[in-house]
Amino acid sequence: MFFIFGSFILQSLSIELFLSIALAKMSMGKIKKLLVANRGEIALRIMRSAKEMGIKTVAVFSEADRAALHVRFADEAICIGPPPSSQSYLVMEKIIAAANETGADAIHPGYGFLSENEAFARKVKEVGLIFIGPSAESMEIMGSKLGAKAAVAKFNVPLVPGTAEPISDITAAKKIAKEIGYPILIKASAGGGGKGMRIVESESEFEEQMERAVSEAISAFGDGAVFIEKYVAQPRHIEFQIFGDQHGNVVHLFERECSIQRRHQKVIEEAPSSVLTPELRKKMGEAAVNAAKAANYYNAGTIEFILDDKLNFYFLEMNTRLQVEHPVTEEITGLDLVKLQIKVAEGEKLPFIQEDLKIHGHAIEVRVYAEDPANNFLPDIGTLKTYKRPQGHGIRVDDGFEQGMAIPFYYDPMIAKMICHDETRERAIEKMIRAISEYEITGVETTLGFCDFVMHHESFRSGNFSTKFVESFFKPEILKSNFTEEEEMIAGVLAVELMAMTPQSQATLISPDKSKWRKRLKVER
């Protein structure tokens, strides 16, 4: 006897097998084992949320990361090659093979590496795995800055005046630049991070800067296509977290201010922005949702805008992945964005609508890099001789290191993200200052000193700043000493007296009252 079901012709003896296969296919949406195609703090961040959902985790690692925390934390781990990312974390075939070998049914790319690679997203889907992120088609639309602009323009999202197509003819480009009006910006179409980007102040320097931009774009992205747009002199970088499901629902989870940058890359982020009014937030949020709909987008994504000094906003680009700074959004909304990503990837609808979402308090994130701010923020690779995290209510540290571990020079030198949340911006700033002072790291230079400088700076505290903050206010010599001249003299006087005293007397001498020591200084002088 035979049974016909769809394209299957089954013998009666195989009915039980057929039913088990059918039930398995019906439950394919639920993820049981997740491979995280990344490393360090973001791999740990994703695995923690997955484990809370009852999902087993798989770590991949290069030979340089054999003893890394994310490798030890995962339920399973598999080596995918030598230290260089081009031979390990960027090799699609190795990651997919690791997923197949361990029986994983989904892959989360984290951020960086293959997270915005549409070819990888497509391959993952082709082999029957779930990709925790948007569709390859959405990535492709938003992966090109010009393609993204063309898509969002149809939804009336504001754009910076500029070219709608890549341009290579210098004479034609000069004419367009003159029509737009200097200063202008030449940007690589295929990438970001400040590579292939040149500011041109006048026509006399246009040709040289365009040649440099094209050369950098080819070197960084293998694509020399560039475009021209009006340069906004004192911009703020405001981005909106959006989330869509596979049923056509899209919302925004409010904005993040990301204007404190070095080398066009973020160092400090906060949510919400100190400058947005409720009316402007609503307008920008609606534009962000429309931009996502322009690409039929689902899962987590970020719409980036620039905001000028007159509060005009313009679409910049879309990041088709989870962002480094996503924790500040989590803190003000109470949502776990990784869990939400997984549920959307499983086919679930968003559990809320726009009107359900509210902002709760204020959150600030500082990125702790193994970099030397006093030496042009150059990486400072070494071993963490001392590593002690700050603690307390409203302080969160996402990291992938512990004391005694080395910072590999093969990868991005970020050690951690530290996030502080409180009821108001002022209180969040004060909490961050306290947290920075308690974060003990020795063995490498870090950006903590720079972040402390920002937290104390009047321009930041007042909310009156732009992406030009570093070049306008920061001088490397500022970090050579964390003390004023007066405080250094007080310390000297105190040291001399302490050396001449017994331990019991020393304990009674030390006082937080600086006025006592100022009086003594006057005598000493």
C-alpha positions as CSV (number, residue, x, y, z in Angstrom):
1,M,0.0,0.0,0.0
2,F,1.2,3.5,-0.9
3,F,0.3,6.9,0.5
4,I,0.7,10.1,-1.6
5,F,1.4,13.3,0.3
6,G,2.6,16.3,-1.7
7,S,5.6,15.2,-3.5
8,F,6.2,12.2,-1.2
9,I,5.1,8.6,-2.2
10,L,5.4,6.5,1.0
11,Q,5.0,2.8,1.8
12,S,2.8,2.1,4.8
13,L,5.9,0.8,6.7
14,S,7.4,4.4,6.4
15,I,4.4,6.3,7.8
16,E,6.0,6.6,11.2
17,L,9.3,7.9,9.6
18,F,7.3,10.3,7.4
19,L,5.4,11.8,10.3
20,S,8.6,12.3,12.3
21,I,10.1,14.2,9.4
22,A,7.0,16.3,8.9
23,L,6.9,17.2,12.6
24,A,10.6,18.1,12.5
25,K,10.0,20.4,9.6
26,M,7.1,22.1,11.4
27,S,9.4,22.8,14.3
28,M,12.4,24.0,12.3
29,G,11.7,27.6,13.3
30,K,12.7,27.0,16.9
31,I,16.5,27.3,17.4
32,K,18.1,24.6,19.5
33,K,21.8,25.2,19.0
34,L,23.3,28.5,17.9
35,L,26.8,29.0,16.5
36,V,28.2,32.5,17.1
37,A,30.5,33.5,14.2
38,N,32.5,36.0,16.2
39,R,34.8,36.4,19.1
40,G,35.4,38.3,22.4
41,E,32.8,40.4,24.2
42,I,30.1,40.2,21.5
43,A,30.3,36.4,21.3
44,L,29.9,36.2,25.1
45,R,27.0,38.7,25.0
46,I,25.1,36.7,22.4
47,M,25.8,33.3,24.2
48,R,24.5,34.6,27.5
49,S,21.1,35.6,26.0
50,A,20.9,32.3,24.1
51,K,21.6,30.2,27.2
52,E,18.8,32.1,29.0
53,M,16.5,31.0,26.2
54,G,17.6,27.3,26.6
55,I,19.6,27.4,23.4
56,K,22.9,25.5,23.3
57,T,25.9,27.5,22.0
58,V,28.9,26.9,19.8
59,A,32.0,29.0,19.7
60,V,34.4,29.3,16.8
61,F,37.9,30.4,17.5
62,S,41.2,31.1,15.8
63,E,44.5,29.7,17.2
64,A,45.1,33.1,18.9
65,D,41.8,32.8,20.8
66,R,42.2,29.2,22.1
67,A,42.1,30.4,25.7
68,A,39.5,33.2,25.2
69,L,36.5,33.5,27.5
70,H,33.9,33.0,24.8
71,V,35.6,29.6,24.0
72,R,35.4,28.5,27.6
73,F,31.8,29.8,28.0
74,A,30.3,28.0,25.0
75,D,28.8,24.5,25.3
76,E,31.0,23.5,22.3
77,A,34.0,25.1,20.6
78,I,35.7,24.5,17.3
79,C,39.0,25.9,15.9
80,I,38.6,27.4,12.5
81,G,42.2,28.4,11.6
82,P,45.3,30.5,12.2
83,P,45.1,33.9,13.9
84,P,44.7,36.2,10.9
85,S,40.9,36.8,10.4
86,S,41.4,36.3,6.7
87,Q,42.2,32.7,7.5
88,S,39.6,32.1,10.2
89,Y,36.8,34.5,11.2
90,L,36.3,35.7,7.6
91,V,36.3,32.3,5.9
92,M,32.6,31.5,5.3
93,E,33.2,27.8,4.4
94,K,35.0,27.1,7.7
95,I,32.2,28.7,9.7
96,I,29.4,26.8,7.9
97,A,31.4,23.6,8.2
98,A,31.7,24.2,11.9
99,A,27.9,24.6,12.1
100,N,27.3,21.4,10.3
101,E,29.9,19.5,12.3
102,T,28.4,20.6,15.6
103,G,24.8,20.3,14.6
104,A,24.0,23.9,15.0
105,D,20.8,25.1,13.3
106,A,21.4,28.8,13.3
107,I,24.3,31.3,13.1
108,H,24.6,34.7,14.7
109,P,27.3,36.9,13.1
110,G,27.6,39.5,15.8
111,Y,29.2,42.6,14.4
112,G,32.2,43.1,12.3
113,F,33.7,40.2,10.3
114,L,30.9,38.7,8.2
115,S,28.0,40.4,9.9
116,E,27.1,42.6,6.9
117,N,28.2,40.2,4.1
118,E,25.2,39.4,2.0
119,A,27.0,36.4,0.4
120,F,27.5,34.9,3.8
121,A,23.8,35.4,4.8
122,R,22.8,33.8,1.5
123,K,25.1,30.8,1.9
124,V,23.8,30.2,5.5
125,K,20.3,30.1,4.2
126,E,21.1,27.9,1.2
127,V,22.5,25.2,3.5
128,G,19.3,25.2,5.5
129,L,20.6,27.2,8.5
130,I,18.9,30.2,10.1
131,F,20.7,33.5,9.8
132,I,20.2,35.8,12.8
133,G,19.9,39.0,10.9
134,P,18.2,40.5,7.9
135,S,17.8,38.9,4.4
136,A,20.7,38.9,2.0
137,E,18.5,41.0,-0.3
138,S,18.1,43.8,2.3
139,M,21.8,43.7,3.0
140,E,22.5,44.1,-0.7
141,I,20.3,47.2,-1.0
142,M,21.7,48.9,2.1
143,G,25.3,47.7,1.5
144,S,25.9,50.4,-1.1
145,K,25.6,53.9,0.2
146,L,24.3,55.0,-3.2
147,G,21.9,52.1,-3.4
148,A,20.6,52.8,0.0
149,K,20.0,56.5,-0.8
150,A,18.1,55.6,-3.9
151,A,15.9,53.2,-1.9
152,V,15.1,55.6,0.9
153,A,14.5,58.5,-1.4
154,K,11.4,56.8,-2.6
155,F,10.0,57.0,0.9
156,N,10.8,60.7,1.3
157,V,13.6,60.2,3.8
158,P,15.8,63.5,3.8
159,L,19.1,63.2,2.0
160,V,22.3,65.3,2.0
161,P,22.5,67.2,-1.3
162,G,24.9,65.3,-3.6
163,T,25.3,62.8,-6.5
164,A,22.9,60.0,-6.9
165,E,25.4,57.8,-8.8
166,P,29.1,56.9,-8.5
167,I,31.3,59.3,-10.3
168,S,34.8,58.9,-11.7
169,D,35.2,61.8,-14.2
170,I,37.1,64.5,-12.4
171,T,36.0,67.4,-14.7
172,A,32.3,66.4,-14.3
173,A,32.8,65.9,-10.5
174,K,34.4,69.3,-10.2
175,K,31.3,70.9,-11.8
176,I,28.9,69.0,-9.5
177,A,31.0,70.1,-6.4
178,K,30.8,73.7,-7.5
179,E,27.0,73.5,-7.9
180,I,26.6,71.9,-4.5
181,G,29.0,74.5,-2.9
182,Y,32.2,73.9,-0.9
183,P,33.1,72.4,1.4
184,I,32.1,69.0,0.0
185,L,32.7,65.4,1.0
186,I,34.0,62.7,-1.3
187,K,33.0,59.2,0.0
188,A,33.6,55.6,-1.0
189,S,30.4,54.0,-2.0
190,A,31.3,50.5,-0.9
191,G,32.3,51.0,2.7
192,G,32.6,53.0,5.9
193,G,34.8,53.7,8.9
194,G,36.3,56.8,7.3
195,K,38.1,54.9,4.6
196,G,37.9,56.5,1.2
197,M,36.5,59.7,2.7
198,R,37.9,63.1,2.0
199,I,36.8,66.6,2.9
200,V,37.5,69.2,0.1
201,E,37.5,72.8,1.2
202,S,38.1,74.4,-2.3
203,E,38.2,73.6,-6.0
204,S,42.0,73.9,-6.0
205,E,42.4,70.8,-3.9
206,F,39.6,68.8,-5.4
207,E,41.6,66.7,-7.9
208,E,44.2,65.6,-5.4
209,Q,41.6,64.6,-2.8
210,M,39.5,62.7,-5.3
211,E,42.5,60.7,-6.4
212,R,43.3,59.9,-2.8
213,A,39.7,58.9,-2.0
214,V,39.5,56.5,-5.0
215,S,42.9,55.0,-4.1
216,E,41.8,54.4,-0.5
217,A,38.5,52.9,-1.6
218,I,40.2,50.4,-3.9
219,S,42.7,49.5,-1.2
220,A,40.0,49.0,1.5
221,F,37.1,47.7,-0.4
222,G,38.3,46.6,-3.8
223,D,35.9,49.1,-5.3
224,G,37.0,52.7,-6.3
225,A,33.4,54.0,-6.7
226,V,33.0,57.4,-5.0
227,F,30.2,59.9,-4.7
228,I,30.0,63.6,-3.7
229,E,27.8,65.2,-1.1
230,K,27.5,68.5,0.8
231,Y,29.8,68.6,3.8
232,V,28.0,69.5,7.1
233,A,30.6,71.5,9.1
234,Q,29.5,70.8,12.7
235,P,27.4,67.6,12.5
236,R,26.0,65.5,15.2
237,H,25.8,61.7,14.6
238,I,22.4,60.5,15.6
239,E,21.3,56.9,14.8
240,F,18.0,55.1,15.4
241,Q,17.7,51.5,16.4
242,I,15.0,49.8,14.3
243,F,13.5,46.4,14.5
244,G,11.4,44.5,12.1
245,D,9.8,41.1,12.0
246,Q,9.1,38.8,9.0
247,H,5.4,39.8,9.0
248,G,5.9,43.4,7.8
249,N,6.0,45.1,11.2
250,V,8.8,47.7,11.8
251,V,9.3,49.9,14.9
252,H,12.1,52.1,16.1
253,L,13.6,51.8,19.6
254,F,14.6,55.5,19.8
255,E,17.9,57.2,19.1
256,R,21.5,57.0,20.2
257,E,23.9,60.0,20.1
258,C,27.3,58.8,18.7
259,S,29.1,62.1,18.1
260,I,32.2,61.5,20.2
261,Q,34.5,59.9,17.7
262,R,38.1,59.5,16.8
263,R,39.2,58.7,13.2
264,H,35.5,58.7,12.3
265,Q,34.9,55.8,14.7
266,K,32.7,56.0,17.8
267,V,34.2,56.0,21.3
268,I,31.3,57.2,23.5
269,E,27.5,56.8,22.9
270,E,24.4,57.7,24.8
271,A,20.7,57.3,24.7
272,P,18.6,59.3,24.3
273,S,20.3,62.3,22.6
274,S,20.5,65.5,24.7
275,V,19.4,67.7,21.8
276,L,16.3,66.0,20.3
277,T,12.9,67.4,21.1
278,P,10.0,65.0,21.3
279,E,8.7,66.4,18.0
280,L,12.1,65.9,16.3
281,R,12.5,62.4,17.8
282,K,9.1,61.4,16.3
283,K,10.0,62.8,12.9
284,M,13.4,61.1,12.8
285,G,11.9,57.9,14.1
286,E,9.3,57.8,11.4
287,A,12.0,58.5,8.8
288,A,14.1,55.6,10.2
289,V,11.1,53.2,10.0
290,N,10.5,54.3,6.4
291,A,14.1,53.7,5.5
292,A,13.9,50.2,6.9
293,K,10.7,49.5,5.0
294,A,12.4,50.7,1.8
295,A,14.6,47.6,2.0
296,N,11.9,45.2,3.2
297,Y,14.0,44.9,6.4
298,Y,13.5,42.6,9.3
299,N,15.6,41.9,12.4
300,A,17.9,44.5,14.1
301,G,19.3,47.4,12.1
302,T,20.4,50.9,12.6
303,I,19.5,54.0,10.5
304,E,22.3,56.6,10.8
305,F,21.6,60.3,10.4
306,I,23.6,63.5,10.5
307,L,22.1,66.5,12.3
308,D,23.2,70.0,11.5
309,D,23.4,73.0,13.8
310,K,19.9,74.0,12.8
311,L,18.5,70.6,13.6
312,N,18.0,69.5,10.0
313,F,18.6,65.8,9.7
314,Y,19.8,63.8,6.7
315,F,20.0,60.0,6.0
316,L,23.6,58.8,6.1
317,E,23.5,55.0,5.9
318,M,22.1,51.8,7.4
319,N,24.0,49.3,9.4
320,T,22.4,45.9,8.7
321,R,23.4,44.2,12.0
322,L,23.5,44.6,15.8
323,Q,25.6,47.6,16.8
324,V,28.4,47.8,19.4
325,E,26.4,50.5,21.2
326,H,23.2,48.4,21.4
327,P,23.4,48.2,25.3
328,V,22.4,51.8,25.8
329,T,19.2,51.1,23.9
330,E,18.6,48.0,26.0
331,E,19.1,50.1,29.2
332,I,16.5,52.8,28.3
333,T,13.9,50.3,26.8
334,G,14.3,47.3,29.1
335,L,14.6,45.0,26.1
336,D,17.1,42.3,25.3
337,L,17.9,42.9,21.7
338,V,19.7,39.6,21.1
339,K,16.7,37.6,22.4
340,L,14.5,39.7,20.2
341,Q,16.8,39.0,17.2
342,I,16.5,35.3,17.9
343,K,12.7,35.3,18.2
344,V,12.4,37.3,15.0
345,A,14.7,34.9,13.2
346,E,12.4,32.0,14.4
347,G,9.5,33.7,12.7
348,E,7.8,35.3,15.7
349,K,6.0,38.7,15.5
350,L,7.3,41.7,17.4
351,P,5.6,41.5,20.8
352,F,4.9,45.3,20.9
353,I,3.9,48.2,18.7
354,Q,5.5,51.7,18.5
355,E,3.1,53.2,21.1
356,D,4.1,50.6,23.7
357,L,7.7,51.8,23.7
358,K,8.9,54.4,26.2
359,I,12.3,55.9,27.2
360,H,13.3,55.1,30.8
361,G,16.2,57.2,32.1
362,H,19.5,57.8,30.4
363,A,22.4,55.5,29.5
364,I,26.0,56.2,28.4
365,E,28.5,53.8,27.0
366,V,32.2,54.2,26.8
367,R,34.3,51.9,24.6
368,V,37.5,50.8,26.5
369,Y,40.1,50.3,23.8
370,A,43.7,49.1,24.2
371,E,44.8,52.4,22.6
372,D,47.0,55.3,23.7
373,P,45.0,58.6,23.4
374,A,48.2,60.5,24.1
375,N,49.7,59.0,20.9
376,N,46.9,59.6,18.4
377,F,44.9,56.7,19.7
378,L,47.3,54.1,18.3
379,P,46.7,50.5,19.5
380,D,48.8,49.5,22.5
381,I,48.8,45.7,22.5
382,G,50.1,43.8,25.6
383,T,49.1,41.7,28.6
384,L,46.5,42.8,31.2
385,K,48.6,42.8,34.3
386,T,45.8,44.2,36.3
387,Y,42.1,44.0,35.3
388,K,39.4,44.9,37.8
389,R,35.9,45.9,36.7
390,P,33.9,48.6,38.5
391,Q,30.7,47.5,40.3
392,G,27.5,48.9,41.6
393,H,23.9,49.5,40.6
394,G,23.4,50.7,37.1
395,I,26.9,49.8,35.9
396,R,27.3,47.1,33.2
397,V,30.6,45.9,31.7
398,D,30.5,43.7,28.5
399,D,34.0,42.3,28.0
400,G,35.9,39.3,26.8
401,F,39.0,39.5,28.9
402,E,40.3,38.8,32.4
403,Q,43.5,39.6,34.3
404,G,46.6,37.9,32.8
405,M,45.2,37.7,29.3
406,A,46.9,39.2,26.3
407,I,45.2,41.5,23.8
408,P,45.8,39.9,20.3
409,F,47.2,42.3,17.7
410,Y,45.3,40.5,15.0
411,Y,41.9,42.0,15.8
412,D,40.1,45.2,16.9
413,P,41.7,46.3,20.2
414,M,38.5,46.9,22.1
415,I,38.7,45.4,25.6
416,A,35.2,46.2,26.8
417,K,32.1,48.3,26.7
418,M,31.1,50.0,29.9
419,I,27.5,51.2,30.3
420,C,26.0,53.4,33.0
421,H,22.3,53.9,33.4
422,D,20.5,56.3,35.7
423,E,17.3,58.4,36.0
424,T,18.8,61.5,34.3
425,R,21.7,62.4,32.0
426,E,23.5,64.3,34.8
427,R,23.3,61.3,37.1
428,A,24.4,58.9,34.4
429,I,27.5,61.1,33.7
430,E,28.4,61.2,37.4
431,K,28.0,57.4,37.7
432,M,30.2,57.0,34.7
433,I,32.9,59.2,36.2
434,R,32.8,57.0,39.3
435,A,32.9,53.8,37.3
436,I,35.9,55.0,35.2
437,S,37.8,55.8,38.4
438,E,37.2,52.3,39.7
439,Y,38.1,50.5,36.5
440,E,41.7,49.2,37.0
441,I,43.7,48.2,34.0
442,T,47.5,48.0,33.8
443,G,49.8,46.5,31.2
444,V,48.3,48.5,28.3
445,E,47.3,52.1,27.7
446,T,43.5,52.5,27.4
447,T,40.9,55.1,26.3
448,L,39.6,55.4,29.9
449,G,41.5,58.6,30.5
450,F,40.1,60.1,27.4
451,C,36.6,59.0,28.4
452,D,37.0,60.6,31.8
453,F,38.2,63.9,30.1
454,V,35.0,63.8,28.0
455,M,32.7,63.2,31.0
456,H,34.2,66.3,32.8
457,H,34.2,68.6,29.7
458,E,31.7,71.4,29.8
459,S,30.9,71.0,26.1
460,F,29.8,67.4,26.7
461,R,28.0,68.0,30.0
462,S,26.1,70.9,28.4
463,G,25.2,68.8,25.4
464,N,26.7,71.4,23.1
465,F,29.1,69.2,21.0
466,S,29.5,67.7,17.5
467,T,31.6,65.0,15.8
468,K,34.4,67.6,15.9
469,F,34.8,67.2,19.7
470,V,38.2,65.5,19.6
471,E,39.9,67.9,17.2
472,S,38.3,70.9,18.9
473,F,39.0,70.1,22.6
474,F,41.3,67.2,23.1
475,K,45.1,67.6,23.3
476,P,47.3,64.6,24.0
477,E,49.2,66.4,26.8
478,I,46.0,66.6,28.8
479,L,46.3,63.0,29.8
480,K,50.0,63.2,30.9
481,S,48.7,64.0,34.4
482,N,45.3,63.5,35.9
483,F,46.1,66.1,38.6
484,T,46.2,69.9,38.6
485,E,49.5,71.6,39.5
486,E,48.1,72.5,42.9
487,E,47.0,68.9,43.6
488,E,50.5,67.6,42.6
489,M,52.1,70.0,45.1
490,I,49.7,68.9,47.8
491,A,50.6,65.3,47.1
492,G,54.3,66.2,47.4
493,V,53.9,67.9,50.8
494,L,51.8,65.0,52.0
495,A,54.4,62.4,50.9
496,V,57.2,64.2,52.8
497,E,55.2,64.3,56.0
498,L,54.0,60.7,55.7
499,M,57.6,59.5,55.4
500,A,58.5,61.1,58.7
501,M,55.5,59.7,60.7
502,T,54.6,56.4,62.4
503,P,51.8,54.2,60.8
504,Q,49.4,55.3,63.5
505,S,50.0,59.0,62.9
506,Q,49.7,58.4,59.1
507,A,46.2,57.1,59.4
508,T,45.0,60.3,61.3
509,L,46.9,62.6,58.9
510,I,45.2,61.8,55.6
511,S,42.1,64.0,55.1
512,P,39.9,64.6,52.1
513,D,39.7,68.3,53.1
514,K,41.9,70.1,50.5
515,S,41.6,73.4,52.3
516,K,43.8,72.1,55.1
517,W,46.5,71.4,52.5
518,R,46.0,74.6,50.6
519,K,46.8,76.5,53.9
520,R,50.0,74.5,54.4
521,L,51.0,75.1,50.8
522,K,50.9,78.8,51.3
523,V,53.2,78.4,54.3
524,E,55.6,76.2,52.3
525,R,55.7,78.6,49.4
